[in-house]
Amino acid sequence: MPAPRADVAHLIHTVRGQRVLIDSDLAVLYGVTTKRLNEAVGRNATRFPEDFAFRLRPEEISNLKSQIATSSWGGRRKPPRVFTEQGVAMLSTVLHSPRAIAVNIEIMRAFVRLRRIHGEHAELARRIDELEARYDDSFKVVFDAIRALMESPAPVSRSIGFGRRP
């Protein structure tokens, strides 16, 4: 039976210069409550140093809430915990269900896709700079338009949940 596939790239946020996933989003993906996920992390605290998982500061919480537009964080006693790519990988040593393993694989693939996309944009920007240096100001409008397109990607509609691989 093929592993369930989740498109988790839209759940990855940037906080403190790192790509992270929020504990409540991970809990939904793993099919556990946020409380249970954080309990498992607490019981294995030495596996989650500050560069693997950390709690959000109040200003980071409000910044993420404004980006996401809707919040599922109401009524929490502690600030959300976020996990870096290494923290998510470490979760696989704490959560042992088949679903947790399948979800972890998809999350790792999403992080790899994001790194690849970021690298492709950096290479494209470098090439545009080289072309711009070769041409005069008459092409400046074209280059500015290309840069604007690179900076603001069009929103992508994605389905939510798990599905079979095509």
ZAMARGU-4260 file (C-alpha; in steps of 0.2 Angstrom, whole numbers, plus 5000, padded with zeros to 4 digits):
<rodrens>
0) 5000/5000/5000 | 5008/5017/4995 | 5011/5029/5009 | 4999/5044/5011 | 5005/5060/5003
5) 5003/5077/5010 | 5007/5093/5002 | 5014/5102/5017 | 5025/5115/5009 | 5011/5128/5012
10) 5013/5124/5031 | 5031/5129/5031 | 5035/5146/5038 | 5050/5156/5041 | 5054/5161/5059
15) 5071/5168/5065 | 5078/5164/5047 | 5074/5146/5048 | 5060/5136/5039 | 5049/5128/5052
20) 5032/5119/5055 | 5021/5123/5069 | 5017/5110/5082 | 4998/5111/5079 | 5000/5108/5061
25) 5011/5094/5064 | 4999/5086/5076 | 4985/5087/5063 | 4997/5078/5050 | 5002/5065/5063
30) 4984/5062/5069 | 4988/5066/5087 | 4983/5081/5098 | 4995/5095/5100 | 4996/5091/5118
35) 5001/5073/5115 | 5014/5079/5102 | 5022/5091/5114 | 5021/5079/5129 | 5032/5067/5118
40) 5044/5081/5114 | 5045/5085/5133 | 5048/5067/5138 | 5063/5067/5125 | 5069/5085/5128
45) 5087/5081/5125 | 5083/5076/5107 | 5076/5093/5103 | 5090/5107/5106 | 5085/5125/5102
50) 5090/5123/5084 | 5078/5109/5082 | 5063/5116/5091 | 5059/5131/5100 | 5044/5141/5107
55) 5038/5156/5098 | 5040/5174/5106 | 5024/5185/5107 | 5029/5196/5092 | 5032/5180/5081
60) 5015/5173/5086 | 5006/5189/5080 | 5017/5190/5064 | 5012/5172/5060 | 4994/5175/5064
65) 4993/5190/5052 | 5001/5180/5038 | 4990/5165/5040 | 4974/5175/5043 | 4965/5162/5053
70) 4972/5155/5069 | 4969/5139/5078 | 4980/5144/5093 | 4966/5151/5104 | 4966/5146/5122
75) 4984/5139/5123 | 4993/5141/5139 | 5010/5140/5131 | 5016/5148/5115 | 5017/5137/5100
80) 5032/5126/5098 | 5040/5126/5080 | 5051/5113/5073 | 5065/5115/5060 | 5069/5102/5047
85) 5080/5093/5059 | 5067/5094/5073 | 5054/5086/5062 | 5067/5072/5057 | 5070/5070/5076
90) 5051/5068/5079 | 5052/5052/5069 | 5062/5045/5083 | 5048/5050/5096 | 5033/5046/5086
95) 5032/5028/5079 | 5016/5025/5071 | 5015/5021/5052 | 5006/5037/5049 | 5020/5047/5058
100) 5033/5039/5047 | 5024/5042/5031 | 5021/5060/5035 | 5039/5063/5040 | 5044/5057/5023
105) 5033/5069/5014 | 5039/5083/5026 | 5057/5080/5022 | 5052/5080/5003 | 5044/5097/5005
110) 5059/5104/5013 | 5070/5097/4999 | 5058/5105/4986 | 5059/5122/4994 | 5078/5121/4995
115) 5078/5117/4976 | 5066/5131/4972 | 5076/5143/4982 | 5092/5138/4973 | 5084/5139/4956
120) 5078/5157/4960 | 5096/5162/4965 | 5103/5155/4949 | 5090/5164/4939 | 5093/5181/4948
125) 5112/5179/4945 | 5109/5176/4926 | 5097/5191/4925 | 5111/5202/4933 | 5123/5196/4920
130) 5112/5200/4906 | 5107/5217/4913 | 5126/5221/4914 | 5127/5218/4895 | 5113/5228/4889
135) 5109/5246/4890 | 5095/5255/4900 | 5082/5252/4886 | 5080/5235/4893 | 5079/5240/4912
140) 5060/5239/4912 | 5061/5221/4906 | 5073/5216/4919 | 5063/5225/4933 | 5047/5216/4927
145) 5056/5199/4928 | 5063/5203/4945 | 5045/5208/4951 | 5038/5191/4945 | 5052/5182/4954
150) 5048/5191/4970 | 5030/5188/4971 | 5025/5171/4965 | 5007/5168/4961 | 4996/5159/4974
155) 4995/5141/4971 | 4979/5132/4975 | 4982/5116/4984 | 4971/5102/4991 | 4971/5099/5009
160) 4974/5082/5017 | 4981/5065/5011 | 4979/5058/4994 | 4986/5044/4983 | 5002/5048/4973
165) 4998/5050/4954
</rodrens>
